[in-house]
Amino acid sequence: MSVLGRDGALPQGDAKHDAVEGMFDRLAPRYDRMNRIISLGMDTGWRRRTVDALAAVSGGTVLDLATGTGDLCRDLAARGYTPIGIDFSAGMLAAARVDAPLVRGDGAALPFAAASADGLTCGFALRNFVDLDAVFAECARVLRPGGRFAALDATVPTNPLMRAGNAVWFRGAVPLLGRVVAHDAEAYRYLPKSTAYLPALPELEDRLRAAGFRDVRHTTLTGGSVLLLTGTRA
Ligand SMILES: C[S@@+](CC[C@H](N)C(=O)[O-])C[C@H]1O[C@@H](n2cnc3c(N)ncnc32)[C@H](O)[C@@H]1O
């Protein structure tokens, strides 16, 4: 199944859910290699910053939502947390090489009890969820009061120069690399287009607050091309 329509349109609703799941199932064996290339090796630093953002919580269980091949689980374990990875793509979970337990599940219906986690991380998936409010509500439900939330995602820089550079890389070079390295140019055309799914920042923060979070903040990394959104369960 193709992730973009014939006219290059982004899928919506159930069609998005199925197309995104299928895309990650297909990409899984080559996902890690492509990640290092397209982030120019910076993705490891972005994940480190995400784990730093949990600092108010020392140790404890951290759910890594949309864990993919489990990179954040590895970083969390190295910093003394007990991670559990969740993802809806069986292919991505099969490609993961981590010691942490991995659970197949959907972000909009997390298979965990209320207030059972001390922290929740999510790397590069907010754009991919069909119903962001349902996912934020689930994050709030599974976190204990005082639990920390930290989500990374791709975004478009506001600085015009950085924006132009970002477009050349993500809209020009990355689909070509996707064709050669991952044998899937379409998936890597979806990547830059999918930033359009994310609401503008004040709205994104308001929606996280409305789900039951306080101290909601954001920071941008790498010239504004990566967003780190954080909050504390009220
Ligand atoms: C870009 S990958 C990121 C993987 C990993 N977090 C990382 O930082 O490399 C996005 C992941 O989100 C997962 N995903 C997308 N929608 C999901 C949903 N509704 N429920 C669970 N996982 C989802 C995909 O299967 C994929 O593994």
The ligand as an ORCA input file, in Angstrom:
! r2SCAN-3c Opt
* xyz 0 1
  C       9.887      7.601     12.616
  S       9.620      6.131     13.518
  C      10.454      6.507     15.035
  C      11.005      5.292     15.740
  C      11.828      5.610     16.977
  N      11.010      6.241     18.006
  C      13.009      6.486     16.643
  O      13.149      7.542     17.261
  O      13.786      6.087     15.779
  C       7.922      6.294     13.953
  C       7.383      5.067     14.660
  O       6.063      5.354     15.095
  C       5.314      4.153     15.027
  N       3.883      4.506     15.072
  C       3.217      5.327     14.230
  N       1.924      5.420     14.578
  C       1.773      4.640     15.686
  C       0.666      4.334     16.529
  N      -0.554      4.832     16.279
  N       0.867      3.526     17.575
  C       2.099      3.002     17.827
  N       3.181      3.240     17.054
  C       3.019      4.061     16.008
  C       5.781      3.547     13.705
  O       5.475      2.191     13.583
  C       7.286      3.829     13.772
  O       7.992      2.769     14.352
*
